[in-house]
């Protein structure tokens, strides 16, 4: 039986660079010759193209993967409004069903060597009345990669996220520091502080130059994704 590897990418908040990191990781794995697929199980914030709603992040993931997969497989639940996903689903008259997500994940697993799954928002974002993103990650049982948006207040957000991931019983593969506010005061000291308090390795630091991300390779030294 083929064993498909993968990773679940989450962040300390929304807009911290999860999709950017995910696409870079997919590009790196493509260069290694792996057959990759990607998934954004739930996305809120979409535009209608050719009669159907599509999310820009999901499209970027679909394009970065090396194996062709349908948009419906990549993004089973997409909502027009850029609001909390459980609220967007409620307004659309839809309940997010984890079994549908599991089936899409399974179909992608059968196509590839590696499946990257990108979450929505932060770790404990509700997806329906009973379940959160953490419950979804637990169902998929993938190792977790945490993207930390380096800005004022990030130490608390990062350590709370790490604690919640560990409480879920999942393995935190590593974390990535994304300098969203550039070199704000003590940013490097904040990164050092997080390194001292997070057992999982810092895999990469993404720089900001005049608000534009510089092209740094994501290195995964010492880890097995």
N, C-alpha and C positions, 0 to 999 in steps of 0.2 A: 504494500500500500504506500502511495506517495505521501510523504510528510511535508506539509507546507509550513514554512516559517513565516513569521510576521511580526508586526509591532503595532501598538495602539498609541497614537500621538495625541497628547492632550496638552493643555496650557494652563497657566495661572489665571487666565482671564480670556475674554474675547479680544481679537485684534492684537495678538502678541507674536504672530508670525508662524502659526502652526502650518499653514499651507505652504509658505515659503520653505520652511524646514522640510516638510514632507516631500515636496517636489525635488529638492536638492538631494535628499536621501534616495529617492527613486532613480534619479539620474546617476548617482554613485553606484547603485546596485545594477543598473543597466550596463554601466561600463565594466562591471565584474562578470557580465554574461548571464545574469539571472533573469528568469522570466518573472516579471512583476505585474501585479494588479494593485489597484488602489480603490478605497471605498470611503465615501462620506455618507454614513448611514442616514443622517438627518441634517438638513440645511435650511435655514430660514434667511430670506433675502434672495430674491430671484427675479429674473425678467423673462418675459414670454418670447420665445423664439420658435418660429414655425408651429405655432399653436400650442406649445407646451412650455411650462416654467422650467428654467435651468438656473443653477447656481454657479457663479463664476469660480468659486473655490473647487467645486466638484469637477467642473470642466478642466481646470488646470491639473487636477490629479489624474483625470482620465487621460489627458494628453501626455503627462509625464511617465505614465506606466508603459512598459514595453509590450504588453499583451493587450490586444483589442478587447474591450468589453463594452456592453451597451450602457447607455447613460442610466437606465433603470437599475442595472446591477450596481453601478457605482454609487448612485444616490437614490435609494428607494423612497425616501420621504423628503420632499422639497416644498417649501412654502414661500409665498410671494413676499410677505411682510418680514422685514429684518427686525424681528422681536424674539423674545424667549421662545424656544421651540415648542414647549408644551402649550403656550398661549396661542402661538401661530396655528398649531394643530387644532386646538379647540375652536378657534375662529373659522377654520376651514372645515369643521365638522368631521375631523379625522382623529382616530386614536392610533398613536404609534405602537405598532405590534412588533415585539422583539422577534417573534417567530419568522416574520417576513424578512427582517434584517438577517437573521441567522441563515435563512435559505439563500439569500444573495451572497452572503459571505462564503457559504459552502460552494456555491457555483464558481465564485472567483478562485477559491482554493484549488478547485479541480483544474483550473486553467493555468496555474502559475506555481512558481517555486516560493514566492514571497508575496504576502498580502499586507499592504499598509492600510490601516484604518485610522482615519482622522476624526476626532471628536468635534463637538460643537460647544463653544463657550468654555467653561471650566469644568472641573472634575465632578462637581455635584449638581450640575444643571439638571432640573427635572425634564423628563421626556414625556411623561404622562402622569396621571394622578398618583400612581404608586411607585414608579421607577425613575431612576436618574441615569445620567451618563455612566456613573460608576457601576451600576447594575449591568449596563450593556457591556462594558469592558470586562466585567467578571464573567458574563455569559460566554464571551469570545475567548477568554482565558489567554490573552496575549500579554507578553511583556510590555511595559509602558515606557514611553519616552516623554519627558516633561519639558515643554518650552516655557522658559521663565522670561517674561517681559521685564527687562531691567529698567525700572523707573522708581520714583519715590513710593515707598510702601511695599516694594516687591519682596522684601525679606519675609514679612509676615505671610503674604500670599503664597510664596514658594514653600515655606515650611509647613503651613497648613495643608497645602496640596500634597506634599510628600507624606505627611502623616495620614491623610485620608486614603491615599493610594495604598500605603502599607496596611492600613486597617482593612482594606478590601481584600487583602490576602494575595495581591498581585505583585509581581516582581518589577521594581523600578529599574529599568535597564540603564538609564542615565538621564542627564538633563543638559539642556542647551541654554546658554545665556544670550538673549537678544537685546542689544542696547537700543531700545526704542527711543530714548531721549538723548542719544549720543553719550558723550562723556559728561553726564551730569555729576555734581559734586560727590566724590567718594564712590563712584560706580565700581571701580576696580576693587576697592576695599569691601564693597557689598558682595561682589562675586567671591572674594576670598572668604568672607563670613559664611556664605552659603556652602562653599566647599568644606568648611570646617564642620558644618551641621548636617550635611547631606551625605550619607554613606555612599550612594551611587555616584559614579564618576561624572565630572563635567566633560562632555564630549566635544563641545565647540563653543566659541564665543563669536557671535555675529556683530559686526561693527555697523555703525551708522555714520555716513558722511553727508552732511547737509541734507539729512532726511532720507538719503538713498542708501540702501544696503550695499555694502561692498561684497564682491564675490569671494567668499571664503569657502574652502572645501570643508565639509562636515567629516571629521575624522572619528572613527569608531575604534580607536586603538584599545586593545585589551577587552573588547566586548564581542559577543557573538549574537548578532541579530538573526 
